[in-house]
Structure formats: structure tokens, C-alpha cells
Amino acid sequence: MKLYGSYTSPFVRHVRIVLLETGLDCEFIETDQTGSAAQSPTQRVPFLQDGDIFLTDSASIIKYLREQVGQDYCKTAKELDELCLVSTLMDATVNLFFIKRDGVDISGIPYLQRQAARIHTTLKELNQLPLPDSAPYTDAHIRLACFIGWAKLRSQVDFSAYPALEKFYTKANQHPHFQATQPPQS
Ligand SMILES: N[C@@H](CCC(=O)N[C@@H](CS)C(=O)NCC(=O)O)C(=O)O
């Protein structure tokens, strides 16, 4: 089994944590944008190859890995909805990060302002949810901690406005699986 990804992507980090939780054997192949454009129709990482199986999204990859060891993946609609909230947040923030990095001034573009507003309303909602201060974490929680780590690394969110998220992240980040998958801090 081969997982293609980068060490900075929060989507990939979620998959790497699930690999640690499941104990499955998987080769990690570091893949840049040229590699993902050549090998995946989404032109994104992560993607996974296991024999005839080719999966192109972190959600399907995580479901596939958990199924192999009999673990649940978003058992309730509520948990799935929390995961979807985090995925929407992550998509919008990563999208704006790349656009700003290409030199676009997002302040004059209405759709990009909606993306920025979506990020803040979603963070506000997540900040009000009951969040655990220790394992076990659901996939929504793991993804949220991966997002916060990435957003801090890239300086994309000021978390002083979201104290519950900051508190949740401080604890989650001490967990061995989060320690083992820290993105490079450069
Ligand atoms: N829905 C996808 C999103 C993956 C994603 O956005 N990956 C980013 C890295 S953090 C990427 O490869 N972006 C490249 C691009 O948008 O050109 C998933 O969950 O796997």
C-alpha cells in the first residue's frame, strides 16, 4: 500500500495519524504539485494506491484504512457533519492560502470574501462545540487538530478569538500521534 502526500498538508496528516491508529503497513511517497498533477485527477494530495484500489481523497482513504481493521468511521450523522464542517473550513483556508500566495488581493473579490467569512463563521461554530481534552478523538477531532496545526504553521488564523479551539489544540498536540506527525516548522 502506498500513500502519496506532503508532510505539510493537514489532509495528509489526518491520514498519517489514522495509519498510526490502525497500525497498517504503508509506504509514504512524498509528492509535490507536479507529482499530484501527473498522478491524480484531482491534482491534489493525498492519494492512495493499494493493488487495484486507487483513492483520491483523504475521506475515502481514511474510511478504507479504518474498515480494514474493523474501526468505525463517522458512525453518526452528527459526527459526519462535524467532520464536514472541518473539511469545509480546511478547503476554504487552504484555497485562500494558495490564492494569496499567488499574489491575489482577496479584498476586492466578492467570492473570496465569502470564503474568508465562511472560515470565521465555521471557526465560531467549532469553538462552541464540546471538545475533548484527551484521547479517544473522533475523526472530526483529529481533522480539527490537523487543521489548527496547519493554520498556525502558515499563520492563517488568529486563534485568540477562539479560546476553546486553542485549548483543545494544546492538549491534542501532546498526543504521541500528533507529536509523531508534526509538520516541518520552516
Ligand atoms: N478534499 C481533498 C482536499 C486535498 C487538498 O486540498 N490537498 C491540498 C494540499 S493541503 C492540495 O494538494 N492542493 C493542491 C492544489 O490545490 O493545487 C482531501 O480531503 O483529500
The ligand as an SDF file (V2000), in Angstrom:
LIG
                    3D

 20 19  0  0  0  0  0  0  0  0999 V2000
  -10.7200   17.0240   -0.4490 N   0  0  0  0  0  0  0  0  0  0  0  0
   -9.3010   16.7150   -0.5430 C   0  0  0  0  0  0  0  0  0  0  0  0
   -8.5020   18.0080   -0.3760 C   0  0  0  0  0  0  0  0  0  0  0  0
   -6.9900   17.7820   -0.5270 C   0  0  0  0  0  0  0  0  0  0  0  0
   -6.2180   19.0980   -0.6960 C   0  0  0  0  0  0  0  0  0  0  0  0
   -6.7910   20.1870   -0.8310 O   0  0  0  0  0  0  0  0  0  0  0  0
   -4.8930   18.9730   -0.7250 N   0  0  0  0  0  0  0  0  0  0  0  0
   -4.0370   20.1260   -0.9210 C   0  0  0  0  0  0  0  0  0  0  0  0
   -2.8180   20.0310   -0.0050 C   0  0  0  0  0  0  0  0  0  0  0  0
   -3.1870   20.5990    1.6060 S   0  0  0  0  0  0  0  0  0  0  0  0
   -3.5040   20.1210   -2.3420 C   0  0  0  0  0  0  0  0  0  0  0  0
   -2.9800   19.1230   -2.7990 O   0  0  0  0  0  0  0  0  0  0  0  0
   -3.6310   21.2650   -3.0420 N   0  0  0  0  0  0  0  0  0  0  0  0
   -3.0270   21.4550   -4.3240 C   0  0  0  0  0  0  0  0  0  0  0  0
   -3.8250   22.3950   -5.1730 C   0  0  0  0  0  0  0  0  0  0  0  0
   -4.9470   22.7850   -4.7770 O   0  0  0  0  0  0  0  0  0  0  0  0
   -3.3370   22.7250   -6.2510 O   0  0  0  0  0  0  0  0  0  0  0  0
   -8.9380   15.6610    0.5040 C   0  0  0  0  0  0  0  0  0  0  0  0
   -9.6090   15.6040    1.5490 O   0  0  0  0  0  0  0  0  0  0  0  0
   -8.0360   14.8580    0.2540 O   0  0  0  0  0  0  0  0  0  0  0  0
  1  2  1  0
  2  3  1  0
  2 18  1  0
  3  4  1  0
  4  5  1  0
  5  6  2  0
  5  7  1  0
  7  8  1  0
  8  9  1  0
  8 11  1  0
  9 10  1  0
 11 12  2  0
 11 13  1  0
 13 14  1  0
 14 15  1  0
 15 16  2  0
 15 17  1  0
 18 19  2  0
 18 20  1  0
M  END
$$$$
